[in-house]
Amino acid sequence: MAFQQAGSLNNRTFIGLIVAQFLAGFNDQAIHASAMFFAIHQGILSQEQAITLMPVLFYAPWAIFCTLSGYLADRYSKTYSLIGWKISEIIIGLIALGGFYLGAVHHESAGAWMVMSTVFLMGTHAAFFAPAKYGAMPEILQPHILSRGNGILESTTFLAAILGTVSGGLLSFVFRGQEAWIGVVLVILGLIGAGASFLIAYLPAACPERPFPANLFKPLQVNLGVLFRSKPLALSVLGIAFFIFMVSYMRATMYMHGETRAWSEFETSLVVATVALGVGLGSPLAGYLSGGKVELGLVPLGCFGMFAATLLAAFEINHTAALVIALILMGFFSGFYMVPLYTLLQHRAPKTSKGELVATSNFINVTGAIAASVLFGFLVWVGKATGITPLVPQSSGAEGTLIAKEEYTAGPRKGRLKKVVIKTDDDEITYRSKTEPPPLIDFPEDENDDEAIREYLEAYARDLDVIEYDANFFEIFGPSINLGDRVAVSQYQLRGRNHYKVRLTDQALKPRYDSEGLPKYLFFGAALMTLGILILLVRKLPDFLVRTLFWARSLGRFKLRATGMQHLPTSGPVLLASNCDRLENSLQLISATDRYTTVVLTDPACDGDWSILSSLARRSSLVLLSASSGLETAEDRARAAFSQGNMLALGIDGQVTPELAKLFDEFRGQAPLVPVFCGAIDQGERKPRIRVVFGEVMNGDSTLEDLRERLRVLAESVRKHDDTIDVATH
């Protein structure tokens, strides 16, 4: 028996998918972080090189394999894809185990390169796993709980990213010199995740007859056309790509800020991970508040919350506690922003090509991440050119042969140089991070001695001199510095600390800049870009703010579920014939659609309603046919909305005025005609259940009586068969 969409989140297939994808996301980030630290500790890459290379290794497969991953997700059962890639995770863990063993036990550099190769392999795993994961969601869950399911999916995805990132660093610290145990942990988690994937029921292939693409670039071009011709899909992919853009931009900004605060990479990663914590809290709440439909009204709320949180971060950037709170809020509101957009993408993508369109969306996301890196680099250059990041004067130190070096093996400075010894022509010169122990001082008796001593030692540690390799940011595979090499040391002072940079003598001295003031401006730039995307999204869907206000006013008043949205065309003008004849049910209809919808009303009560919501709706979404509103102006507005390719709804179930009948006769036959029923199925309850049901497209020559009869059929079906209404309306 074929799998039937579940009407509840408490089902084996959904639970299996969530557990499998959580462990996949955990392993992605754990391998990412542990491979980076392992490469640094083994001396294969510097910190700067590793931070640059690892994201490239992980995200490159998302662009390289986007067409192939989408093809496999649609051509074959998504169940088999999910299980197959979970099994591949075990194999990747075994490769990592072998690399850790070779590098840690036998001190072979090939071991570190093997471990780094698993970052690319896990990126490939994620590139193929994501289209199957997101494409399977609308096949597993019924439409009315898809938003809630996506809330849990996004929450667990980001929580996995937090725990994976932190655990990767923690495992690298605990098993320093015994990294093979990290591989053992990854393999065990891979086995558990693969076991969970077998809980997923068999999902039939969406398009089993699809041939293998001879030209791997052509499907990408075709899918990009599909995405941007469809107004709902264009809205979703544009919004999602901006989120990925902002994640990349903010991560780079936070790494720069962490460097100016002398944080270690591990400390910076912990602060950055607080954004994911916020997403983990906000996403399930957004799914719950969406109710039984795609609640696009949450998107402006999420966008404005991100804007406000980014501004807070800009103003409080030098107060770490306030900055962390701002980052958590940023992530929290990101959940409100992301869940409706991902749900819209899954819901509106054609059934036979959901995997391909998700993969193409991932390609756009990678493009957004690259654009963020380019913009960040440009803004850093602007900061240097304008003096926001002033040039720091440097002086030359010793030049000679490197005969000894020592790194910190623990703590936040782990992996950095503790001491270097250089033999010059005349002498041996030693550079240490600090040449004397902390001076002893007496603490007041009325203070907590332990707390006072701890604060004193932390303050002293922040004043330590910094000795680092002067790695070239772009020479990822460039020469490393080893004992016996001819090196030179340069020195500069920044915020009361001496910085010593060790470089090969044939490597040019790089200029140094004080970037402390730049992150604040970068946060302000992020706030402006967030405000800009809000304006752009409102241009794509002009009634966004009306939806947000109506959603806020509707909380706790009724439960709204939208069904049959697959009958709505995704582009071009559409004529909706509805039973909506009042402001309330007209706004319910608007909130259930995912395109800009104009409703023509003849409700006299609305004529005198000048509340904020009513006023905004009349400016954007409602056309009131009344003498006081100006009949000719109202008719012109309706014609303009229709001619611009939007959806126009006419209330034809009650008394039809001559003006309304005139518009109906004018527009029918020019666009798809879709009947829409909106009403309560348990009138009189404290919190009634409202259903907005979109019927099948009807002939353009259908009469008003034909449409009214169809509305009565839809009303009867939803009241008798609410749980199976999606089947009944097909």
Helices and strands as residue ranges (DSSP letters): H 12-41, H 47-64, H 66-75, H 78-105, H 109-140, G 143-145, H 146-174, H 180-197, H 218-229, H 231-260, H 265-289, H 298-315, H 320-348, G 351-353, H 354-386, E 391-392, E 395-407, E 417-423, E 428-432, H 449-462, E 466-469, E 486-494, E 497-504, E 512-513, H 518-540, H 544-554, E 559-563, G 565-567, E 574-578, H 583-592, E 597-601, H 604-607, H 612-620, E 622-624, G 627-629, H 631-643, E 647-651, H 658-667, E 673-680, E 689-694, H 704-720, G 722-724, H 725-728
